[in-house]
């Protein structure tokens, strides 16, 4: 079997696929890339048994169909160092050796029988289908990933929850202390359906979707999801279980509203945070008469910091505590100029919203307060 492929195209796809492969695998062949040549197209596959990613592109030249597996690490390192040029693969499936040649040299390496490579779990015929613009899905995953948990006791919190309702598609993530809820208002279904996407395939999607256009098609059933995008497809096992009722923790009436420059507040928090207590990371927000004051203190090491900034505020004077690092994460995952912070009282969750919502979306982030001693 012989085929010729662009070094840059092959390297880019292998780098993306390599993120699927674990350093230790239950089956040794899962440390390989699967190569399949089908009608002038090269289809590449990587899997860790729970997540499988496939991508395909045109070959410069080939002499027929075929398939084989090859170890990921050596091939990736060799191909990454080759400048843009054609690479020729000659695979002898009798001796199980692949010879790869390029302008200034060549190398050879063993290949394995592709029939031993595990097949992906198929999504059932009764699967639910969602079609979502690539940019919208990429933005929502980027906004949500930081809020997922790492909780062995509650694995449902470790992924991103997709909740398709008659009103909208809600994309939700929470670790119990902070929560992100994105509503895509122009996607809905008369038949409610939902799934929890694990963090690994979500991270893979974050890496590949930003550069692409068109739509992403998500098909899912009770156990598996198939996510098809411009350059390929991800098939993954879903997190099983019931996601908590996220709507019940979002306060419906936070009358005290603060509007502030996002970048200015983010910069101020980064300056003040190092002076907070290492264990609590508590920052006190004092808001009154158009001024927001941030206070941090660590009396164990005689450290304090205070910074004030102008804001628009409609409400009662208030002091409320938030975890500094988490608030920095929340602000860092918006891309707007101004944010609105809605508060009720120092014991109830605060809401952070963009001053201008993205088109056909409703984005909201929630932050649980921390106890402060006045």
C-alpha positions in Angstrom: 0.0 0.0 0.0 1.4 3.4 -1.0 0.1 7.0 -0.5 1.3 10.5 -0.4 0.1 13.2 2.1 1.0 16.8 3.0 3.3 16.9 6.0 1.6 19.9 7.5 -1.9 18.5 7.1 -0.9 15.2 8.7 1.0 16.8 11.5 -1.8 19.1 12.5 -4.4 16.3 12.6 -2.1 13.9 14.5 -1.4 16.6 17.1 -5.1 17.1 17.7 -5.8 13.3 17.8 -2.9 12.7 20.2 -4.8 14.5 22.9 -7.3 11.6 23.0 -4.6 8.9 23.7 -3.8 8.2 27.3 -0.2 7.6 28.5 -1.4 4.2 29.9 -4.0 2.2 28.0 -6.1 -0.8 28.9 -5.3 -2.2 25.4 -1.8 -1.7 24.0 -3.2 -0.9 20.5 -5.0 2.1 22.0 -1.5 3.7 22.0 -1.7 3.7 18.2 -3.3 5.9 15.5 -5.6 4.0 13.1 -4.9 4.9 9.4 -7.7 4.1 6.9 -7.4 4.9 3.2 -10.9 5.0 1.6 -11.5 6.3 -1.9 -8.6 8.8 -1.9 -9.3 10.0 1.6 -7.2 9.4 4.7 -9.2 8.8 7.8 -7.3 9.0 11.1 -8.6 7.7 14.4 -7.5 7.8 18.0 -9.3 6.3 21.1 -9.0 5.7 24.8 -11.9 3.2 24.8 -14.4 5.9 26.1 -13.6 8.7 23.7 -13.0 8.2 20.0 -12.0 11.0 17.6 -11.9 10.6 13.8 -10.8 13.1 11.2 -10.3 12.8 7.4 -8.8 14.7 4.5 -7.8 14.3 0.9 -4.6 12.5 -0.1 -2.3 13.8 -2.7 -2.0 10.4 -4.2 -2.8 6.7 -3.4 -2.8 3.3 -5.0 -5.9 1.8 -3.3 -7.7 1.3 -0.1 -6.3 -0.2 3.1 -5.9 0.2 6.9 -3.2 -0.2 9.5 -2.2 1.0 13.0 1.0 2.7 14.0 2.4 3.9 17.4 1.5 7.5 18.1 4.5 8.9 19.9 7.3 8.1 17.4 5.3 9.0 14.3 4.1 12.3 15.8 7.5 13.4 16.9 9.0 12.6 13.5 6.3 14.2 11.4 6.2 17.4 13.6 9.7 18.2 12.6 9.2 18.1 8.8 8.6 21.3 7.0 5.7 21.6 4.5 6.3 18.9 1.8 4.8 15.7 0.5 5.4 12.6 2.6 5.3 9.1 1.1 4.0 6.1 3.1 4.8 2.6 1.8 3.3 0.0 4.0 4.2 -3.7 3.6 1.5 -5.6 5.5 3.3 -8.9 5.0 6.3 -7.8 7.1 4.2 -5.2 9.1 6.7 -2.4 8.3 5.9 1.1 7.1 8.6 3.1 5.3 8.0 6.9 5.4 10.1 9.0 3.1 10.4 12.8 2.6 12.7 15.2 0.8 15.8 14.8 3.0 15.4 11.4 4.5 13.3 8.4 5.5 12.4 6.3 8.5 10.6 3.0 9.0 8.5 1.7 11.9 6.3 -1.3 12.7 2.6 -1.3 12.0 -0.1 -3.5 13.5 -3.2 -5.2 12.2 -6.1 -2.7 12.1 -8.6 -5.5 12.7 -7.6 -5.5 16.4 -8.5 -1.8 16.9 -11.7 -1.5 18.9 -14.8 -0.2 17.2 -16.7 2.8 18.5 -19.9 2.5 20.4 -22.7 3.4 18.0 -25.5 5.8 18.9 -28.9 4.2 18.7 -31.4 4.9 15.9 -33.8 6.6 18.3 -31.1 9.2 19.2 -32.0 12.9 19.7 -30.3 15.3 17.3 -29.2 18.9 18.0 -27.7 21.2 15.3 -25.8 24.1 16.7 -23.6 26.7 15.0 -19.9 25.9 15.5 -19.0 29.3 17.0 -21.9 29.2 19.5 -20.9 25.7 20.8 -17.3 26.7 21.0 -18.1 29.9 23.0 -20.4 28.0 25.3 -17.9 25.2 26.0 -15.1 27.8 26.6 -17.4 29.6 29.1 -18.4 26.5 30.9 -15.4 24.2 31.3 -13.8 26.1 34.2 -16.9 25.6 36.3 -17.0 21.8 36.1 -16.1 19.9 39.2 -13.6 17.1 40.0 -15.7 15.2 42.4 -15.4 11.4 42.6 -18.5 11.2 44.8 -20.7 13.1 42.4 -19.5 12.3 38.9 -22.5 14.1 37.3 -20.9 17.4 38.3 -17.7 16.6 36.4 -19.2 17.3 33.0 -21.1 19.9 31.0 -24.9 19.4 31.1 -26.9 19.9 27.9 -30.6 20.4 28.7 -32.9 20.6 25.6 -36.3 21.9 26.5 -39.3 23.4 24.7 -38.0 26.9 25.5 -34.3 26.6 24.7 -31.0 24.6 24.9 -29.4 25.2 28.2 -25.7 24.4 28.6 -24.7 24.2 32.3 -21.7 23.6 34.4 -21.3 23.8 38.2 -19.0 22.6 41.0 -21.4 23.5 43.8 -19.7 26.9 44.5 -20.0 28.5 41.1 -22.4 27.9 38.2 -22.5 28.8 34.5 -25.8 28.7 32.7 -25.9 29.5 29.0 -29.3 29.5 27.1 -29.3 29.2 23.4 -32.7 30.7 22.7 -33.1 29.7 19.0 -32.6 25.9 19.7 -35.5 24.0 21.4 -37.5 20.8 21.2 -41.0 19.8 22.0 -39.6 16.6 23.5 -37.2 17.4 26.4 -33.9 15.5 26.3 -30.6 16.0 28.1 -27.1 14.5 28.5 -23.9 15.2 30.4 -20.8 15.6 28.3 -17.5 14.5 30.1 -14.7 17.0 30.5 -12.3 15.2 28.1 -14.4 15.3 24.9 -15.5 18.9 25.8 -11.8 19.9 26.1 -11.1 18.3 22.7 -14.0 20.2 21.1 -12.7 23.4 22.6 -9.4 22.8 20.8 -10.9 22.0 17.4 -14.0 24.1 17.0 -12.6 27.6 17.2 -11.1 27.6 13.7 -14.1 26.1 11.9 -17.4 27.3 10.5 -20.7 25.7 9.7 -22.8 23.7 12.2 -22.0 20.9 14.7 -24.5 18.0 14.8 -24.9 16.3 18.1 -26.7 12.9 18.2 -27.1 11.3 21.6 -28.9 8.5 23.4 -28.8 7.3 27.1 -25.2 6.2 27.0 -23.3 7.7 24.0 -23.0 10.9 21.9 -21.7 11.4 18.4 -20.6 14.9 17.7 -19.9 15.7 14.0 -18.0 18.9 13.0 -16.3 20.2 9.9 -13.1 18.2 10.2 -14.3 15.0 11.9 -16.3 13.4 14.6 -16.0 12.6 18.3 -17.9 9.6 19.7 -17.9 9.3 23.5 -19.5 7.7 26.4 -21.7 10.0 28.4 -21.7 10.5 32.2 -24.7 8.6 33.5 -26.9 10.0 36.3 -29.3 12.8 37.1 -28.0 16.3 37.0 -29.2 18.5 39.9 -32.0 21.0 39.4 -29.7 24.0 38.5 -32.7 26.4 38.1 -33.6 26.0 41.7 -30.3 27.6 42.9 -30.5 30.6 40.6 -32.1 33.5 42.6 -34.9 35.2 40.8 -34.9 38.5 42.6 -31.5 40.1 43.3 -32.6 43.8 43.4 -29.2 45.4 44.1 -27.5 45.9 40.7 -23.9 46.9 40.1 -22.5 47.7 36.7 -18.7 47.8 36.4 -15.9 47.6 33.8 -14.9 44.0 33.5 -11.3 44.4 32.7 -10.9 47.0 35.4 -12.4 44.8 38.1 -10.4 41.8 36.8 -7.2 43.8 37.1 -8.1 45.1 40.6 -8.9 41.6 41.8 -5.6 40.3 40.6 -3.7 43.0 42.5 -5.7 42.5 45.7 -5.9 38.7 45.8 -2.3 37.9 46.7 -3.0 39.7 50.1 -5.9 37.5 51.0 -5.7 34.5 53.4 -4.2 31.5 51.5 -6.8 29.0 52.8 -10.0 31.1 52.3 -8.9 33.4 49.5 -11.7 35.8 50.7 -12.2 39.2 49.1 -14.6 41.6 50.6 -16.7 43.6 48.1 -18.0 46.9 49.7 -20.4 48.8 47.4 -22.0 52.1 48.2 -22.7 55.5 46.4 -21.1 54.5 43.1 -17.9 53.1 44.5 -16.8 49.5 44.7 -14.1 48.8 47.3 -12.2 45.5 47.4 -10.5 44.4 50.6 -8.2 41.5 51.3 -6.4 40.7 54.5 -4.2 38.0 56.0 -3.6 38.9 59.6 -1.4 35.8 60.2 1.2 37.4 57.9 0.3 41.1 58.5 -0.9 41.6 54.9 -3.8 43.8 53.8 -4.8 45.4 50.6 -7.6 47.8 49.5 -8.6 49.1 46.1 -11.5 51.3 45.0 -13.1 51.8 41.6 -16.1 53.6 40.2 -19.2 51.8 39.3 -22.9 52.2 38.7 -24.9 50.9 41.6 -28.7 50.8 42.3 -29.2 49.4 45.7 -28.6 49.4 49.5 -25.0 49.7 50.8 -23.6 46.2 51.2 -20.5 44.2 52.1 -20.3 40.7 50.7 -17.5 38.2 50.5 -16.4 36.1 47.5 -13.6 33.7 46.8 -11.1 35.8 44.9 -9.7 33.1 42.5 -13.2 32.0 41.5 -14.4 35.5 40.8 -11.3 36.1 38.7 -12.2 32.9 36.7 -15.7 34.1 36.2 -14.7 37.5 34.9 -12.0 35.9 32.7 -14.5 33.7 31.0 -16.6 36.7 29.7 -15.6 38.6 26.6 -17.7 41.7 27.2 -16.7 45.2 28.2 -19.0 45.6 31.2 -20.6 43.1 33.6 -23.6 43.4 35.8 -23.4 42.0 39.3 -26.8 41.4 40.9 -26.9 41.0 44.7 -29.6 40.3 47.3 -27.9 40.2 50.6 -24.5 38.9 52.0 -25.8 35.4 52.5 -27.3 34.8 49.1 -25.7 33.9 45.8 -24.6 36.8 43.5 -25.2 36.7 39.7 -22.8 38.0 37.1 -24.1 38.8 33.6 -22.7 40.5 30.5 -24.0 44.0 30.1 -24.8 43.0 26.5 -25.9 39.4 25.9 -24.6 37.5 22.8 -27.2 37.2 20.0 -29.9 34.7 20.7 -28.3 33.7 24.0 -28.7 34.4 27.7 -25.5 34.0 29.7 -25.5 33.9 33.5 -22.8 33.0 36.0 -23.5 32.4 39.7 -21.1 32.7 42.7 -21.8 31.6 46.2 -20.8 34.1 48.9 -18.4 33.5 51.8 -19.0 34.5 55.4 -17.3 37.7 56.4 -16.8 39.0 59.9 -17.7 42.7 60.2 
